[in-house]
Each structure stands twice: as structure tokens, then as C-alpha cells.
Amino acid sequence: MPVNISRKLPAFEALERENVFVMSADRASMQDIRPLEIAILNLMPNKIDAETQLLRLIANSPLQSNMVLLRTESYDSKNTPAEHLCSFYHTLDEVRAAGAKFDGLIITGAPVEKLDFKDVAYWDELGDVFEWARHNVYSTMYICWAAQAGVFHRFGIDKRILPRKLSGVFSHRVLDKTNPLTRGFDDGFFAPHSRYTESDGDAMRREPALRVLAESDEAGVYLACTADLRHVYVFGHGEYDADTLHNEYVRDLAKGLDVEPPSHYYAGGRVGEIPPMTWRAHESLLVGNWLNYCVYQATPFDIRSIV
């Protein structure tokens, strides 16, 4: 949340120069407060785990949020009970028929990255979501495969298949500490990745409308956004729990896949020993920054006026 101080205080000008978010008393007095309207389009196979991980991060913010869970209509999840989906999830057609608009939208990853985008069963529906969100959502956060799909849909930046699955916890460096999304970040931070493909980082850096904010020598681009902060692309899985990479590794072995243990992950390098978390603080800060600067401080009070 912003620090509310007088414009006459010497610290105001100094902090403003440093791009620290300060708010004058006159601006604060004009603010109207209402709960944020946030939607999550959950494309993960185990939707209950994914929704819990994301809601934990959102709940860490002091901002009050109303949540709506979305699912695809053109593809039925095989790993989540139908009763759960019927009880708690809505389709795009349902929210569109209700005339709903949202301050923020999160689109999760999905285990379909080896497929060409247009071969994904719900690609047309996802494209419909992207276009609907342009005029009905103020800021969208795309995670992992959704980030790859987002930069492909919006900028034509394709992905490439990696020689082996990229899985592990990797070190990243912040490239722009003045961007609202990275405010408060350390110079370096850790984050999990779990994917077979990567988006073209050089193409992202060449795109005038994109800002690459954090990357890893081993894992590539982690965080990028559009200049207006209405599209935020996270190419890793900072929402993962401590044991998620292990569970995925065990699952892949059970399927007979040729995969290596997650890199820089297991405690003491002992496969199977779940490590302490080293990424939760920065991911909480990232989600909090997105909710505060990209959503709360920017979205119109009258949500119906989002265009």
C-alpha cells in the first residue's frame, strides 16, 4: 500500500525520485474504496491445488478481493471432480452473460506446452478469453504456458521445445527495479520452473511494447509486462508449494518419462528430500505488487467503465 504523506515533507520528493510509491493527502482523500473483483482461469490439471496456491498469495495482500473461478467449456478436466467444478467454477459464457467485468484476471499454466498452440483442444476458447479480457479486465497475469500463449497471441512471439524438461528452482536477477512489479525485490531471487518449452527471450526484448523485468541464465525470462502494466507475463511457477516439483517428478517417472530430478531443488541434493522454500517471499511480493500497482491503483472505481 502507498505511504500517505504531505507533499511538503522533504521525503516526498526524494521518495518520488526513487519511484517509491507515495501518495499525497489530497489524492488519498479523493480515493473511493471497494473490493477488487479478481477472476482465475484455472487450466492446471489438479485445479484444487492450483487454486489453493494462488488464493494463498492473493490472500496475503491487505486488499479485499472477491474471487471468481473460471474453467474451460470446450475441454473437461480429468483430474478434478466434476462436483467441484460444478460447485465453484464458471465458464466465460456465464460471466459474459452476466455482464461481469474484473479488475484483475490470472490465467494459469497448463501441461500442453509440447503442442503447437493451435493444436491445444481449447485454443479457440482461450483466444476468446484473451479478446474478451481486452475490454472487460483491467490487468491480466499470465503464468507459465499461459504466458507463452499470451505473448504468442498478442505479439506473435513463438515458443521452442527445449532439449530436456526444465524443472527446478533457479536463480534470477532483476533487470529493472523501478518498475512497479519489482518494487521491493532483492537484486536476485529464486523461483521454480517446470516446462518443456520457452518463449523467445530475444524476440521479447525486441518488442517495443514489452518490458523484460527479470531473467535467469539457466531458465531464461521470468517476468515481463507491457508498458501500461495491463498484461503481466510470469514464465515460471512462483506459486508452487515446496513439494510440487517433487510430486511432478514422481508423476513423470510413473508415466515412464525420461526426466531428470529437478535442478537446485532437493535438500542437500538428496532426491526425495523436500527442500525449504526459498521463493515464497518474492512471489508474494510480486502478486502483491500486481494487485496494488497494476490493479488497485489503476483500475477505475466504477468497474463498468473498464474499456
C-alpha positions in Angstrom: 0.0 0.0 0.0 1.2 3.5 -0.6 2.7 5.7 2.1 0.4 8.7 2.6 2.4 11.8 3.4 2.3 15.6 2.8 3.8 16.9 -0.4 5.6 19.4 1.7 7.6 16.8 3.6 11.2 16.6 2.1 10.9 12.9 2.0 8.1 13.1 -0.5 10.2 14.5 -3.4 13.1 12.1 -2.5 11.0 9.0 -2.5 9.1 10.1 -5.6 12.5 10.4 -7.4 13.3 6.9 -6.3 10.0 5.7 -7.7 8.8 4.7 -4.3 5.0 4.8 -4.2 4.0 7.8 -2.1 0.6 9.4 -2.1 -0.3 13.0 -1.1 -3.1 13.6 1.4 -5.2 15.4 -1.2 -5.1 12.4 -3.5 -5.8 10.0 -0.7 -8.8 12.0 0.4 -10.4 11.5 -3.1 -9.9 7.7 -3.2 -13.0 5.6 -3.1 -12.6 2.0 -1.7 -14.3 -1.1 -2.9 -13.3 -4.8 -3.0 -11.3 -5.9 -6.1 -13.0 -8.3 -8.5 -10.5 -11.0 -9.4 -11.0 -14.0 -11.7 -8.8 -17.0 -12.1 -8.9 -19.1 -15.3 -7.6 -22.4 -13.9 -6.0 -24.6 -16.7 -4.0 -26.8 -14.4 -4.9 -30.5 -14.2 -5.2 -30.5 -10.4 -7.3 -27.4 -10.1 -7.8 -27.7 -6.3 -4.0 -27.5 -5.7 -3.6 -24.7 -8.2 -6.5 -22.6 -6.8 -5.2 -23.0 -3.2 -1.7 -21.9 -4.2 -2.9 -18.8 -6.0 -5.5 -17.9 -3.4 -2.9 -18.1 -0.6 -0.8 -15.5 -2.4 -3.8 -13.2 -3.1 -5.0 -13.5 0.5 -1.5 -12.3 1.7 -2.4 -8.8 0.3 -4.2 -6.4 2.6 -6.6 -5.6 -0.2 -10.1 -7.2 -0.1 -10.9 -9.2 -3.2 -13.9 -11.0 -4.5 -12.9 -14.2 -6.3 -14.5 -15.9 -9.4 -13.0 -19.2 -10.6 -13.3 -19.9 -14.3 -12.9 -23.1 -16.3 -12.9 -24.1 -20.0 -16.1 -25.2 -21.5 -14.6 -26.8 -24.6 -12.4 -29.2 -22.5 -13.4 -31.2 -19.4 -10.8 -31.7 -16.7 -9.9 -35.3 -16.0 -8.2 -34.7 -12.7 -10.7 -32.6 -10.8 -14.1 -33.9 -9.6 -17.0 -32.7 -11.7 -18.8 -31.9 -8.5 -16.1 -29.4 -7.5 -16.2 -27.8 -10.9 -20.0 -27.5 -10.9 -20.0 -26.1 -7.4 -17.3 -23.5 -7.7 -16.4 -22.7 -11.3 -18.0 -20.7 -14.1 -17.5 -20.5 -17.8 -16.7 -17.5 -19.9 -20.1 -17.6 -21.4 -21.7 -17.5 -17.9 -19.7 -14.4 -16.8 -20.2 -12.7 -20.2 -24.0 -13.3 -20.0 -23.9 -11.7 -16.5 -22.1 -8.7 -17.9 -19.3 -9.2 -15.4 -16.1 -7.1 -15.5 -13.0 -7.7 -13.5 -10.2 -5.6 -12.0 -7.7 -8.5 -12.5 -7.5 -11.9 -14.2 -5.0 -14.7 -13.6 -4.6 -17.4 -16.2 -2.6 -20.4 -15.0 -0.2 -22.7 -16.8 -1.2 -26.0 -18.4 0.7 -29.2 -19.3 0.2 -28.7 -23.0 3.4 -26.8 -23.9 4.7 -29.5 -26.3 1.7 -29.0 -28.6 1.5 -26.2 -31.1 -0.7 -23.5 -29.7 -3.4 -24.1 -32.3 -3.4 -27.8 -31.6 -4.5 -27.3 -28.0 -8.1 -28.5 -27.5 -9.3 -25.2 -26.0 -7.1 -22.8 -28.0 -10.1 -21.1 -29.8 -11.8 -20.7 -26.4 -8.6 -19.3 -24.9 -8.3 -16.8 -27.7 -11.9 -15.8 -27.0 -10.9 -15.2 -23.3 -7.9 -13.1 -24.5 -10.2 -10.9 -26.6 -12.9 -10.6 -24.0 -10.4 -9.6 -21.4 -9.2 -6.7 -23.5 -12.4 -4.8 -22.7 -13.6 -6.4 -19.5 -10.4 -6.9 -17.4 -8.1 -4.1 -16.3 -4.9 -6.2 -15.8 -4.2 -9.8 -16.6 -1.4 -12.0 -15.2 -0.4 -15.0 -17.3 1.5 -17.9 -15.7 4.0 -20.3 -17.4 2.3 -21.8 -20.5 -0.4 -19.1 -20.4 2.5 -16.5 -20.5 3.8 -18.3 -23.6 0.4 -18.3 -25.1 -0.2 -14.7 -24.2 2.9 -13.3 -25.9 2.2 -15.5 -28.9 -1.4 -14.3 -29.2 -0.6 -10.6 -28.7 2.9 -10.3 -30.3 3.4 -13.4 -32.4 6.3 -14.5 -30.3 6.6 -18.3 -30.6 8.0 -20.9 -28.2 10.6 -23.5 -28.9 11.0 -27.0 -27.4 13.9 -27.5 -25.0 16.3 -30.4 -25.3 15.1 -31.6 -21.9 12.4 -30.6 -19.4 13.3 -27.5 -17.5 12.5 -28.3 -13.9 13.9 -26.9 -10.7 14.5 -23.8 -8.6 16.6 -21.3 -10.4 18.4 -18.0 -9.5 17.1 -14.9 -11.3 18.3 -11.3 -11.5 16.1 -8.2 -11.6 16.7 -6.0 -14.7 14.5 -3.1 -13.7 14.0 -2.3 -10.0 12.0 0.9 -10.8 9.1 -1.0 -12.4 6.1 -1.2 -10.0 6.1 -5.0 -10.4 9.6 -5.4 -9.0 9.5 -2.7 -6.3 11.0 -4.1 -3.1 12.7 -7.0 -4.8 16.2 -8.0 -4.0 18.8 -7.9 -6.8 18.4 -11.7 -7.1 15.7 -14.1 -6.2 14.8 -17.8 -6.7 11.7 -19.2 -8.5 10.6 -22.6 -9.7 10.2 -23.6 -13.4 8.6 -26.7 -14.8 8.2 -26.8 -18.6 9.4 -28.3 -21.8 9.4 -25.1 -23.9 10.5 -21.5 -23.7 9.4 -18.3 -25.4 12.0 -16.4 -27.4 13.6 -14.0 -25.0 15.4 -12.1 -27.7 12.1 -11.5 -29.5 10.6 -10.2 -26.3 13.4 -7.8 -25.8 13.0 -6.5 -29.4 9.3 -5.9 -28.9 8.8 -2.2 -28.2 5.6 -2.8 -26.2 7.2 -5.3 -23.8 9.5 -4.8 -20.8 11.6 -7.7 -19.7 12.0 -7.3 -15.9 13.7 -10.4 -14.6 15.6 -13.4 -16.1 17.8 -16.3 -15.3 21.0 -17.5 -17.1 19.6 -21.1 -16.9 15.9 -20.6 -17.1 15.5 -17.6 -19.4 13.0 -14.8 -19.0 10.9 -15.0 -15.8 9.0 -11.8 -15.8 7.8 -9.4 -18.5 5.0 -6.9 -18.9 3.5 -4.4 -21.3 4.4 -0.8 -20.7 0.9 0.0 -19.4 1.0 -2.9 -16.9 -2.2 -4.3 -18.2 -0.5 -7.6 -19.3 1.9 -9.3 -16.9 3.8 -12.4 -18.1 5.3 -14.8 -15.5 7.1 -17.7 -17.2 7.8 -19.7 -14.0 5.7 -21.2 -11.2 6.4 -19.0 -8.1 3.0 -20.1 -6.7 4.3 -23.7 -6.3 4.4 -25.3 -2.9 7.6 -26.8 -1.5 6.7 -30.3 -2.7 5.1 -29.5 -6.0 8.2 -30.2 -8.1 8.8 -33.4 -6.3 5.2 -34.6 -6.9 5.6 -33.7 -10.6 8.9 -35.6 -10.8 7.3 -38.7 -9.2 4.3 -38.4 -11.6 6.6 -38.2 -14.6 8.6 -41.2 -13.5 5.4 -43.2 -13.0 4.5 -42.4 -16.6 7.8 -43.8 -17.8 9.1 -40.4 -19.0 12.8 -39.8 -19.3 13.2 -36.9 -16.8 15.9 -35.8 -14.5 15.5 -34.7 -10.9 14.6 -31.0 -10.5 17.7 -28.9 -10.6 18.9 -27.0 -7.5 15.9 -28.3 -5.6 16.2 -31.3 -3.3 17.6 -30.6 0.2 21.3 -31.4 0.2 21.0 -32.8 -3.3 19.3 -35.9 -1.9 16.5 -36.9 -4.3 13.2 -37.1 -2.5 14.1 -34.8 0.4 11.7 -31.8 0.2 13.6 -28.5 0.5 12.8 -25.5 2.5 11.0 -22.8 0.4 13.3 -20.1 -1.0 10.8 -18.4 -3.3 7.6 -17.7 -1.4 8.6 -14.2 -0.2 9.4 -12.8 -3.7 6.3 -14.4 -5.2 4.1 -12.9 -2.5 5.7 -9.5 -3.2 5.2 -9.9 -7.0 1.5 -10.8 -6.6 1.1 -8.0 -4.0 2.7 -5.5 -6.3 0.5 -6.6 -9.2 -2.7 -6.3 -7.1 -1.6 -2.9 -5.7 0.0 -1.1 -8.6 -1.4 -2.8 -11.7 -4.9 -3.3 -10.4 -6.0 -1.4 -7.2 -4.2 1.9 -8.0 -5.1 1.9 -11.7 -8.5 0.3 -12.2 -11.5 2.7 -12.3 -13.7 2.8 -9.2 -16.7 2.2 -11.4 -15.8 -1.2 -12.8 -18.3 -0.9 -15.6 -16.1 1.8 -17.2 -13.3 -0.6 -17.9 -12.6 -0.5 -21.6 
